[in-house]
Amino acid sequence: MAKFSFQQIQGLEKLVNLVWLDLSFNKISKIEGLSSNTKIVDLSLANNEIERIENLDGLTKLQTLSLSNNNLSVINDVFYLRFDIYLNSNAHAFQKADSFPSSPFPFT
């Protein structure tokens, strides 16, 4: 489902057994609409317009999250999840969110 110019994630509520989702190369600006897709293991949202990593708390099986080439500036509420996050080289541009632990993350 990539490269279709989706602006938001919606209409996936009935796909409760979804394990892989690639919505790369769209115009998505917010991670949302995935609360019923708790079995997702691999989520690719690369090359979108996402500014914040958020709303992933229900994706407890998530192992890989691809967010390269987005407009990321804030990461919230992801430290209790166990998965790999693939970002672009702009890690120095991240703002420290309220939920950040004081370490071990080098960006401030």
C-alpha positions in Angstrom: 0.0 0.0 0.0 2.9 2.4 -0.5 3.1 5.3 -2.9 -0.6 6.2 -2.9 -0.5 9.6 -1.2 -2.4 8.6 1.9 -2.6 11.5 4.3 -3.7 9.5 7.4 -3.8 5.9 8.6 -7.4 4.8 8.6 -9.7 1.9 7.7 -7.5 -0.9 9.1 -9.7 -1.7 12.2 -11.0 -5.0 10.8 -7.5 -6.3 9.9 -6.8 -7.6 13.4 -4.4 -10.3 12.1 -2.2 -7.8 10.2 1.5 -8.5 10.9 3.2 -6.4 8.2 2.3 -2.9 7.0 4.2 -0.7 4.6 2.8 2.8 4.1 6.0 4.3 2.9 6.1 7.1 0.4 2.8 8.8 1.4 1.8 12.0 3.0 1.0 10.7 6.5 1.8 13.2 9.2 0.7 11.4 12.3 1.0 7.8 13.6 -2.6 6.9 14.5 -5.4 4.4 13.6 -3.5 1.3 14.5 -5.0 0.5 17.9 -6.8 -2.6 16.7 -3.8 -3.9 14.8 -2.0 -5.3 17.8 -0.3 -8.1 15.9 1.8 -5.9 13.7 5.5 -7.0 13.8 6.9 -4.8 11.0 5.7 -1.3 10.3 7.2 0.9 7.6 6.3 4.6 7.5 9.4 5.8 5.8 9.3 8.8 3.5 6.2 10.4 4.9 5.6 13.7 6.9 5.6 12.3 10.4 7.0 14.7 13.1 6.4 12.6 16.2 6.9 9.0 17.2 3.7 8.3 19.2 0.6 6.1 19.6 2.5 2.9 19.4 1.7 1.6 22.9 -0.8 -1.0 21.6 1.6 -2.5 19.2 3.2 -4.9 21.7 4.5 -7.3 19.1 6.2 -4.6 17.0 9.8 -5.6 16.2 10.7 -3.2 13.4 9.6 0.4 12.9 11.0 2.2 9.8 10.7 6.0 9.9 13.5 7.2 7.8 13.1 10.3 5.7 10.3 11.9 7.8 10.2 15.2 9.6 10.8 13.7 13.1 11.5 16.1 15.9 10.0 14.5 19.0 9.9 10.9 20.3 7.3 10.1 22.9 6.3 7.0 24.9 8.4 4.4 23.0 10.9 3.4 25.6 8.8 0.6 27.1 8.4 -1.1 23.7 11.1 -3.5 22.4 11.7 -3.0 18.7 14.3 -1.6 16.3 13.7 1.9 15.0 15.2 2.8 11.7 15.7 6.6 11.3 17.5 8.8 9.0 20.8 10.5 9.9 19.1 13.6 11.5 19.1 12.1 15.0 20.8 15.3 16.3 17.6 17.2 15.4 15.4 15.5 18.0 14.0 17.4 20.9 14.0 15.8 24.3 10.4 14.9 25.2 9.1 14.8 28.7 9.0 11.0 28.8 12.7 10.7 27.8 14.9 9.0 30.4 18.0 11.0 31.2 20.1 8.4 29.4 21.3 6.3 27.4 20.1 8.4 24.4 22.7 10.9 23.1 20.4 13.4 21.6 19.0 16.3 23.5 
